Amino acid sequence: MRRARSLFALGITFALAAAEPIEPTLILTSIKAIDVDRANKDKWSVKGYINDPDGDFVPAIGGLGLSTTLVNGATDVVNDLTFDANDCNELKNDEGVICKTTGTRVSIKRTNRVPKDATIEAQRNRNTTSASSYYRFTGVFRRQEFDSTLASPLTAVFGIDGSGEIGDTTYKCKKREGARATKLLCTPGAAYPTPAPSTTPPPPPPPH
């Protein structure tokens, strides 16, 4: 019996060790930002996934609200805003949360469709093992006034008061500059190479 007790205690030790917290992660699939040459007409959108293995981050949004921040390649804040708890509605059965105000909306919903090469893990604090730890999210932010210029790469950060922040950066960016707006679309992957300066000598001047 003494040996059985020691094995039982060892099993508890293993279980406690396995239950150490796993930090949530943000996985971006795209960021699109448009800087318009008119007041309060800038806008940006973001898509991606949140992996929340312990099931603590996403449910906390409904009670604490959510902060969202867009950061440019110079680490300057381009745009940031906060959804209060009253702006967020939890979905049934812990399936996600939707936060919205005038011109802005963030939708976070549980999904079994995950990023390529990702492994679906069941959330550990749920009674069923069929619930994926992944949530798919989309965010749209209209009627904004950017505080800094658009410069690649772009980073998105989600934060919850008292629960920390999660963020990710998109390096593969295409920039289009028009007469009244600058557009920057960024996706995962390596940054586009900067064209090397031309080494071809200029043509000789025409003979007189």
Buried (B, 14 or more C-beta within 10 A) or exposed (E): EEEEEEEEEEEEEEEEEEEEEBEBBBBBBBBBBBBBEEEEBBBBBBBBBBBBBBBBBBBBBBEBBBBBBBBBBEEEBBBBBBBEBEBBEBBEEBBBBBBBBEEBBBBBBBBEEBBEEBEBBBBBEEEEEEBBBBBBBBBBBBEBEBEBEBBBBBBBBBBBEEEEEBBBBBBBBEBEEEEEBBBBBBBBEEEEEEEEEEEEEEEEEEEE
